[in-house]
Amino acid sequence: MNQFGKPLIILGLVLVVAGLVISFSPRLPTWLGRLPGDINIKREDFSLHIPLTTCLIISAVLSFVMWLMRK
């Protein structure tokens, strides 16, 4: 395998596992995107949702996973 093969296989497996968890866990999406710090503005003709805290947590988890893969 070349230098990109192993990380792509691992990333694919991680995505498959994440997809299965989201598909078979109906309660997971209820709190995801509704954390304190996520911005949600609703008006009568306008709705804006910015999942700031959720994105920061996902970024931290993915950075940690990538750090573990480098070791």
Secondary structure, DSSP 8 states (H G I E B T S, - for coil): --TTHHHHHHHHHHHHHHHHHHHH-TTHHHHTT-STT-EEEE-SS-EEEE-HHHHHHHHHHHHHHHHHHH-
